[in-house]
Amino acid sequence: MMKTDIEAIVTLLEELANELKSLDLWQTQIPTTTELASSAPFCCDTLTFEQWLQFIFIPKIMQMIKLRQPLPTKIGLSPMAEQVYKHLVDNTKPLLNVIHKIDQVMTGQGN
């Protein structure tokens, strides 16, 4: 992954955090150890999608960048996000757009 891709991903992760905050979806309370111990995809049995984004996805990708580890290239957050927020499409459109851009950049399909 090129440096510009990494910079784009960091920028998009910051945008993701800002969108979650603007929708009052940013959490102030850290999930419990039990909630974080889920083995289900997106921890959907113990966390809300926005909790998963905030406490698992964003920190993990940032850690991988910091440690210069290869980032996942087969990723698709958009389908889950669209399912979770289908009842709030108008309000969450900017959030969904950022998630879609993350998918594109991380899979190498971003411009």
C-alpha positions as CSV (number, residue, x, y, z in Angstrom):
1,M,0.0,0.0,0.0
2,M,1.4,3.4,-1.0
3,K,2.0,6.2,1.4
4,T,-0.8,8.3,-0.1
5,D,-3.2,5.4,0.5
6,I,-2.1,5.3,4.1
7,E,-2.7,9.0,4.4
8,A,-6.1,8.7,2.8
9,I,-7.1,5.9,5.2
10,V,-6.0,7.9,8.2
11,T,-8.0,10.9,6.9
12,L,-11.0,8.7,6.3
13,L,-10.8,7.2,9.8
14,E,-10.8,10.7,11.2
15,E,-13.8,11.5,9.0
16,L,-15.5,8.4,10.3
17,A,-15.0,9.4,13.9
18,N,-16.3,12.9,13.1
19,E,-19.4,11.5,11.4
20,L,-20.1,9.2,14.4
21,K,-19.8,12.2,16.7
22,S,-22.0,14.4,14.6
23,L,-24.8,11.8,14.7
24,D,-24.3,11.4,18.5
25,L,-23.2,7.8,17.9
26,W,-19.7,8.3,19.5
27,Q,-19.6,6.4,22.8
28,T,-18.2,7.8,26.0
29,Q,-18.3,4.6,27.9
30,I,-15.8,1.8,26.9
31,P,-17.4,-1.6,26.4
32,T,-16.8,-4.2,29.0
33,T,-14.3,-7.0,28.5
34,T,-17.1,-9.4,28.0
35,E,-18.6,-7.2,25.3
36,L,-15.2,-7.0,23.5
37,A,-14.7,-10.8,23.7
38,S,-17.3,-11.6,21.0
39,S,-16.3,-14.0,18.3
40,A,-19.2,-12.9,16.0
41,P,-18.5,-10.8,12.9
42,F,-18.6,-7.1,13.8
43,C,-19.2,-8.3,17.5
44,C,-22.9,-8.0,16.5
45,D,-23.9,-10.1,19.5
46,T,-22.4,-7.8,22.1
47,L,-21.7,-4.3,20.5
48,T,-23.6,-1.9,18.3
49,F,-22.1,-1.3,14.9
50,E,-20.9,2.1,15.9
51,Q,-19.3,0.7,19.0
52,W,-17.5,-1.8,16.8
53,L,-16.3,0.9,14.5
54,Q,-15.1,3.1,17.4
55,F,-13.6,0.5,19.7
56,I,-12.3,-2.2,17.4
57,F,-12.1,-1.1,13.7
58,I,-10.6,2.4,14.0
59,P,-8.0,1.5,16.7
60,K,-7.0,-1.7,15.0
61,I,-6.4,-0.1,11.6
62,M,-4.6,2.8,13.3
63,Q,-2.4,0.3,15.2
64,M,-1.6,-1.6,12.0
65,I,-0.6,1.6,10.3
66,K,1.6,2.6,13.2
67,L,3.3,-0.8,13.3
68,R,3.6,-0.7,9.4
69,Q,1.6,-4.0,9.2
70,P,-0.2,-4.9,6.0
71,L,-3.8,-3.7,6.0
72,P,-6.7,-5.9,5.0
73,T,-7.6,-5.5,1.4
74,K,-10.7,-7.7,1.4
75,I,-13.0,-5.5,3.4
76,G,-16.6,-4.6,3.0
77,L,-18.0,-2.5,5.8
78,S,-20.7,-0.9,3.5
79,P,-23.1,-3.8,3.4
80,M,-23.2,-4.0,7.2
81,A,-23.5,-0.2,7.6
82,E,-26.3,0.0,5.1
83,Q,-28.2,-2.8,6.9
84,V,-27.7,-1.2,10.3
85,Y,-28.7,2.3,9.2
86,K,-31.3,1.5,6.6
87,H,-34.0,3.2,8.7
88,L,-31.9,6.3,9.0
89,V,-30.7,6.7,5.4
90,D,-31.2,10.5,5.2
91,N,-29.4,11.2,8.5
92,T,-26.6,8.7,8.0
93,K,-25.8,9.4,4.3
94,P,-22.5,11.2,5.1
95,L,-21.5,8.4,7.4
96,L,-22.3,5.8,4.8
97,N,-20.4,7.7,2.2
98,V,-17.3,7.7,4.4
99,I,-17.6,4.0,5.1
100,H,-18.0,3.4,1.3
101,K,-14.8,5.4,0.7
102,I,-12.9,3.4,3.3
103,D,-14.0,0.2,1.5
104,Q,-12.8,1.6,-1.8
105,V,-9.4,2.8,-0.6
106,M,-8.6,-0.3,1.4
107,T,-9.5,-2.6,-1.5
108,G,-7.5,-0.5,-3.9
109,Q,-10.5,0.7,-5.8
110,G,-10.3,4.3,-4.6
111,N,-9.3,7.1,-6.9
